[in-house]
Amino acid sequence: MKEWLIFNDLILLCISVGVFLITLFVLPRIRKTALKFNLMDSPNQRSSHDTVVPTFGGVAFYITLVFTLFITQLLDTNDITISLLVSLTIIFFVGLKDDFHELSPKMKFLGQVVTVLILMSQPEFLVYSLHGFFGIQEIHPIISIIFSSFLFLGFINAFNLIDGIDGFASITGIVIAGSYGLLFHSIGNYYFLAICVAVISMLFAFLRFNFSSKKKIFMGDTGSLLIGTILGLLTMKLLSLGGETYSALAIYRKEIPLLILCILIIPTFDIARVIYIRVTQKKSIFSADRNHIHHVLIDAGLSHKQASLLIGIINILIVVSMYFSIKYFGIGFSLLLFFVIILSLIYTFFVMNKTYFAKKKKVKFRNFLINCLSTFSLKHTANHNNYRLLLKQKIRSFRIFFF
């Protein structure tokens, strides 16, 4: 047993160092090739950068993931490596095609569906039960396939959408992979732990170039789709495990979905917020805009690095607080805490958002407050117009809604 653990640790060390060095070695050469053939990402009205930047950093991700799977197949007890490699290859070419020449949303989504269905052919990624979370126990097999595929596709797109500023997707991916890595280590699943280690090493190496002013490169859709697929796969694996597997975590199985939801809070909140805004503006949910949370942070005056690090720290604090809340206070208090976290995020980004659409919403909210206060106050009977003007000045004096 001791020898087996040492063997596993050696594999993890080999993957960590190997992936980091391969990524550092490959990225400059990809950047050089992109510059040579003018494979650049040009800024537009939605961009958060103002110069052309080489893309295709995701090609390095694919190379390192193939290297990782070649080594981790020694730990693969369920023969899923081939399915995973085929799926990653499909999504790699979908992203590569999109980086070369922008694909239509339908074709891009079709490629994602094929990728997900191949992985969903493996029973160990299907969620057959929520183990009492919100009172849900067993799930019908057909519903399980639909539900699992929907979650998987949703996460791939959510992660793809947050890749909008330097370091944002990478730091979010590191936090998610790090959290999952701790969970897989606790339950003794070294195969998926090795994948988590590879993702962390790969993204740390990528940040060296993504934050650079002279050697900058973007991961592109190739990279964000690959990382989204890997992290989505890890999510489905954790959700599909049985209750007895989580005894080492000292929390109940039914509480795991809430913990995972907090780990994924950034991409989940961002895609939910963007869909809401697009629907209320009567636009297609696939339309492009500047309503993502990273756009809000940049428009509020933060640099790319500041915004990315801030979100990463917030994500870590949410995960840690939720884990200890579940462990020591139970599911009831933790659900209340989650509700407070969501309200805090909604309020924060509502306040910080300075777009035209957001300002219109704030004006409506300000008028709603004025109407409520003037209706329930007796003072307005003497001089209604003057009192409303006084209320408007008082509300503006708080300067929390940028009125």
Salt bridges, closest charged atoms under 4 A:
ASP41 OD2 - HIS49 NE2 3.37
ASP98 OD2 - LYS108 NZ 3.36
GLU124 OE1 - LYS237 NZ 2.71
ASP166 OD2 - LYS216 NZ 2.60
ASP166 OD2 - HIS304 ND1 3.52
ASP221 OD2 - LYS108 NZ 2.87
ASP270 OD2 - HIS292 ND1 2.93
ASP289 OD2 - ARG278 NE 2.79
ASP299 OD1 - ARG290 NH2 2.64
